[in-house]
């Protein structure tokens, strides 16, 4: 059956290319910027933050015309998710992409209009081409190709075009992956998250945990002319920061993720230069490995604060997502490697990342998910974002062949 798929793809490659790029062009033209409420005024074209439903309408119309079953699920108005399926009841493989994008940034940094997909030198340029609309298009094309060939899968190939990946307000529910998985609208057995790039040479099988810790230093206010009557919260915080920089976190090295990292991202304090500040804050972003925990890191911070004279500190966990990993020898990884070797001429290697993708919520929900897909890692969130067209087409062929491996055919 895979030989049949590859023969069909070779014969119809130009037609698939034309349809894929036309669909992607329409999707790129939608400014589905996910920036947060505080920045909404900078993007007057948005009706709601993200505006993903406008992209979903385009994908839905294409699926309907192609005869692919699809449903739209919306927790928050204007922030839709599309789940399209091809095949029969049984096990399922999901390609989980997101259709929100980051702001385009300074137009002067772009060589083309970021909202007009432009093809040049075998690449398509525009915001969202690689992160992550192009991959949603690729899965749609793979499903349509399987339908046109008449491949009868023993399970379902699923395309999930999801909202809310780039940014999530702390005070509102997740309108995307968490919503559709918790409600049971999306419950695949396997998932490929095409949000890694690396030109399909790497498979993400592990991701570090992330905890955000806010350190609050409490002092005593006084007039700037008599600092000896107060306790300077900024100075005490500075002493803590200096100590934490030399502190070695306790961890066991991980085979894939190696070691944790710590970044001091925000420092705030003081209200006037002639006041002794009574409060100051520092916020840390820590990417941690299995065996560590947010609570354990708080304990280490507390130990570091000991011995700072007159220092009073509070430690608050602002956000916490645990690490995750999957067996690098599971059937999903092996199928990706085997089909890549046939189609791409090389076998992707497994690795882990410090960032986070949809792999994490999938795996936490008990779904085997790995990161794998086309694209250049250096073009995430920058001007002149692009996707190599040949890689996109290869990914279409790969999705079809992997689905046959994992799901089987009648």
C-alpha positions in Angstrom: 0.0 0.0 0.0 2.9 2.4 0.7 4.3 1.7 -2.8 0.9 2.7 -4.1 0.9 5.9 -2.1 4.4 6.9 -3.2 3.6 6.2 -6.8 0.4 8.3 -6.6 2.3 11.1 -4.9 5.0 11.1 -7.5 2.4 11.3 -10.3 0.3 14.0 -8.7 3.0 16.0 -6.9 2.5 19.2 -8.9 -1.3 19.1 -8.4 -0.8 18.5 -4.6 1.7 21.3 -4.5 -0.6 23.8 -6.2 -3.5 23.0 -3.9 -1.4 23.1 -0.7 0.1 26.5 -1.5 -3.2 28.0 -2.5 -4.7 26.9 0.9 -1.7 28.0 2.8 -1.8 31.4 1.1 -5.4 32.0 2.3 -4.5 31.0 5.8 -1.4 33.2 6.0 -3.6 36.2 5.0 -5.5 35.8 8.2 -3.7 37.8 10.9 -4.4 35.3 13.7 -2.1 37.0 16.1 -2.1 35.7 19.7 -0.5 38.4 21.8 -2.4 38.8 25.0 -5.0 41.3 26.1 -2.5 44.0 27.0 -1.2 44.2 23.5 -4.6 44.0 21.7 -4.5 47.8 21.0 -1.4 47.2 18.9 -3.4 44.9 16.6 -6.6 46.7 15.7 -7.5 44.1 13.0 -8.2 41.5 15.8 -11.7 41.0 16.9 -10.5 38.7 19.7 -7.1 37.7 20.8 -5.9 35.0 18.4 -8.9 35.2 16.0 -8.2 31.5 15.1 -11.8 30.9 14.0 -11.1 32.9 10.8 -8.4 30.4 9.9 -10.6 27.5 10.9 -13.3 28.7 8.6 -10.9 28.4 5.6 -9.7 25.0 6.6 -13.3 23.8 7.3 -14.4 24.9 3.8 -11.5 23.1 2.2 -12.3 19.9 4.1 -15.9 20.0 3.2 -15.1 20.5 -0.5 -12.6 17.6 -0.3 -15.1 15.3 1.4 -13.2 15.1 4.6 -15.2 14.8 7.9 -14.4 17.7 10.2 -15.9 19.4 13.3 -15.3 22.8 14.9 -15.1 23.1 18.6 -15.0 26.5 20.3 -14.6 27.2 24.0 -14.2 31.0 23.6 -15.9 32.9 20.8 -13.6 33.5 17.9 -11.1 30.9 19.1 -12.0 27.8 17.2 -10.4 24.4 16.8 -10.9 22.1 13.8 -10.6 18.3 14.1 -10.7 16.6 10.7 -10.6 12.8 10.3 -10.0 10.3 7.5 -10.4 6.5 8.0 -12.4 4.2 10.2 -12.9 3.6 13.9 -9.9 2.1 15.6 -6.6 3.5 16.7 -5.8 7.0 15.6 -2.8 9.1 14.7 -3.1 12.9 15.1 -1.0 15.6 13.5 -1.5 18.4 16.0 -0.8 21.9 14.6 -1.7 25.4 15.8 -3.1 28.2 13.8 -2.3 31.2 16.0 0.8 33.1 15.3 3.1 35.6 17.0 3.0 39.3 15.8 4.9 40.0 12.6 7.0 42.7 14.3 8.6 45.6 12.5 7.5 45.4 8.8 10.8 47.0 7.8 12.6 43.9 8.9 10.7 41.8 6.3 11.7 41.5 2.7 8.0 40.8 1.8 4.6 41.5 3.3 4.3 39.1 6.3 0.6 38.6 5.6 1.0 37.8 1.9 2.5 34.4 1.3 5.3 34.9 -1.2 7.1 32.1 -3.1 10.8 32.5 -3.9 13.7 30.1 -4.5 11.7 27.1 -3.5 10.5 28.7 -0.2 7.2 30.3 0.9 7.6 33.4 3.1 5.0 34.8 5.5 4.0 34.8 9.2 2.7 31.3 10.0 4.1 29.5 6.9 6.4 27.4 9.1 4.9 28.1 12.6 2.5 26.3 12.2 -0.1 26.7 9.4 2.0 25.0 6.8 2.0 21.8 8.8 -1.8 21.9 9.2 -2.1 22.2 5.4 0.3 19.2 5.0 -1.9 16.9 7.1 -5.0 18.1 5.2 -3.3 17.2 1.9 -2.2 13.8 3.2 -5.8 12.9 4.2 -7.2 14.1 0.9 -4.5 12.0 -0.9 -5.4 8.9 1.0 -9.1 9.5 0.2 -8.4 10.0 -3.5 -6.2 6.8 -3.7 -8.9 4.9 -1.9 -6.8 3.7 1.0 -9.0 2.1 3.6 -7.3 2.7 7.0 -8.1 0.4 9.9 -8.0 3.5 12.1 -8.2 7.3 11.7 -5.7 9.9 10.6 -6.6 13.1 12.4 -5.7 16.7 11.7 -6.1 19.0 14.7 -5.8 22.7 13.9 -5.7 24.2 17.4 -6.0 27.6 19.1 -3.9 29.2 21.8 -0.4 27.7 21.5 1.7 30.9 21.3 0.3 32.7 24.3 -2.1 31.9 27.1 -3.6 34.4 29.6 -3.2 33.2 33.2 -6.8 34.3 34.0 -8.6 32.5 31.2 -9.1 28.9 30.3 -7.0 27.3 27.6 -9.1 27.5 24.4 -7.1 24.9 22.5 -5.3 21.7 23.4 -6.5 21.5 27.0 -10.1 22.2 26.0 -10.4 19.6 23.2 -8.5 16.8 25.2 -10.4 17.3 28.5 -13.7 17.4 26.7 -12.8 14.2 24.8 -13.1 15.8 21.4 -9.5 14.7 20.7 -8.3 11.4 22.1 -5.7 9.9 19.6 -3.5 6.9 20.4 -0.5 8.6 18.7 0.3 12.2 17.9 3.0 14.0 15.9 3.5 17.6 16.8 5.1 19.3 13.8 6.5 22.3 15.8 10.1 21.3 16.0 11.6 22.0 12.6 15.2 20.7 12.4 14.5 19.8 8.7 12.9 16.5 9.8 16.3 15.3 11.0 15.3 15.2 14.7 12.4 13.7 16.8 11.6 15.4 20.1 11.0 12.6 22.7 11.4 14.6 25.9 10.8 18.1 27.1 12.0 19.8 30.3 9.6 21.0 32.9 9.2 24.7 33.4 8.5 26.5 36.6 8.3 30.2 37.1 9.2 31.3 40.6 8.7 34.8 41.9 11.0 35.9 44.7 9.6 38.7 46.9 12.0 40.6 49.2 10.4 42.4 52.1 12.2 45.4 53.7 11.4 48.4 55.7 10.6 51.8 54.2 12.5 54.9 55.2 13.6 58.3 53.9 16.5 58.2 51.4 18.4 60.6 53.7 18.3 58.2 56.6 18.7 54.7 55.0 20.0 53.3 58.3 16.5 53.5 59.6 15.1 51.2 57.0 15.9 47.8 55.4 16.5 48.1 51.7 14.5 45.3 50.0 16.4 45.8 46.7 19.8 45.4 48.4 18.6 42.2 50.1 17.3 40.9 46.8 20.6 41.7 45.2 22.4 39.6 47.8 19.9 36.8 47.1 20.5 37.0 43.4 24.3 36.9 43.9 23.9 33.8 46.0 21.6 32.0 43.7 24.0 32.5 40.8 26.5 30.4 42.5 24.0 27.7 43.7 24.2 24.4 41.9 20.8 22.9 41.5 20.4 19.3 42.7 19.6 16.9 39.9 20.4 13.6 38.2 21.7 14.1 34.6 19.1 13.0 32.1 20.0 10.9 29.1 18.3 13.2 26.6 17.6 16.5 28.5 21.0 16.6 30.2 20.8 19.3 32.9 18.4 22.0 34.1 18.7 25.7 33.3 17.8 28.9 35.3 17.1 32.3 33.9 16.5 35.6 35.9 14.0 37.3 33.6 12.3 40.1 35.6 13.5 42.4 38.4 11.3 45.0 39.9 11.6 47.3 42.9 11.5 50.8 44.3 9.1 53.7 43.9 11.3 56.8 44.2 15.0 57.4 44.3 14.7 59.2 47.7 12.9 56.3 49.4 14.3 53.1 50.9 12.3 50.5 49.1 10.3 48.1 51.3 9.7 45.5 48.5 11.4 44.1 45.5 10.8 41.2 43.2 12.8 38.8 41.0 11.2 36.3 38.7 13.0 33.2 37.6 12.3 30.8 34.7 13.7 27.3 35.5 13.6 24.5 33.0 14.0 21.3 35.0 14.6 17.6 34.4 12.9 14.4 35.6 13.7 13.9 39.3 13.3 17.6 40.1 10.1 19.3 41.2 8.8 22.8 41.7 8.6 22.2 45.4 12.1 20.9 45.6 13.4 24.0 43.8 11.5 26.3 46.2 13.3 24.5 49.0 16.7 25.2 47.4 15.7 28.9 47.0 14.8 29.0 50.7 18.1 27.5 51.7 19.9 30.1 49.5 18.1 32.9 51.3 19.4 31.7 54.7 22.1 33.8 56.2 21.2 37.1 54.4 21.0 39.5 57.4 17.6 41.1 57.9 16.4 39.4 54.7 12.8 38.4 54.5 11.7 36.5 51.4 8.6 34.9 50.0 8.7 32.4 47.2 5.7 31.9 44.9 5.2 29.4 42.1 3.6 31.4 39.3 3.4 28.5 36.7 4.5 24.9 36.7 4.6 22.4 33.9 6.3 19.1 34.6 8.9 17.4 32.3 7.8 14.6 30.1 9.5 11.8 28.0 8.5 8.9 25.8 10.3 5.7 25.0 12.5 6.4 22.0 11.9 2.9 20.8 8.1 3.1 20.7 6.3 2.2 17.4 5.6 5.9 16.6 9.3 6.8 16.7 10.3 3.7 14.8 7.7 4.4 12.0 8.9 8.0 11.6 12.5 6.8 11.3 11.8 3.9 8.9 9.7 6.0 6.5 12.0 9.0 6.7 14.9 6.7 5.6 12.9 5.6 2.6 11.5 9.0 1.6 14.2 11.4 2.9 17.2 9.2 2.7 18.2 9.6 6.4 17.0 8.4 9.8 16.0 11.1 12.2 17.6 11.0 15.6 15.9 11.4 19.0 16.6 14.4 21.2 15.0 16.5 24.0 14.3 20.3 24.2 14.1 22.9 27.0 11.1 24.5 25.5 7.5 23.2 25.3 5.2 22.0 22.6 1.8 20.4 22.4 3.7 17.1 23.0 3.6 17.9 26.7 -0.2 18.2 27.2 -0.7 15.2 24.9 1.7 13.0 26.9 0.3 14.2 30.3 -3.1 13.1 28.9 -1.7 9.6 28.3 -1.2 10.0 24.5 2.1 9.0 23.0 3.3 12.2 21.3 6.6 13.3 19.7 7.8 16.4 17.9 8.7 16.0 14.2 8.3 18.1 11.2 9.7 20.3 8.4 11.2 23.7 8.7 14.3 25.7 9.8 14.6 26.1 13.6 16.1 29.6 13.3 13.0 31.1 11.7 10.6 30.7 14.6 9.2 34.1 15.6 11.5 36.2 13.4 11.1 38.3 10.3 11.1 36.5 6.9 9.7 33.3 8.4 9.6 30.7 5.6 8.9 27.0 4.9 10.8 25.0 2.2 8.2 23.8 -0.2 9.9 20.5 -1.0 10.1 19.7 2.8 6.4 20.4 3.1 5.6 18.0 0.2 7.9 15.3 1.7 6.0 15.8 5.0 2.7 15.1 3.2 4.1 11.9 1.8 5.5 10.9 5.2 2.2 11.5 7.1 0.4 9.2 4.6 2.9 6.4 4.9 3.3 6.6 8.7 -0.5 6.4 9.1 -0.5 3.2 7.1 2.2 1.7 9.3 0.6 2.6 12.6 -3.1 2.1 11.7 -3.0 -0.6 9.1 -5.2 -1.0 6.1 -8.2 -3.1 5.1 
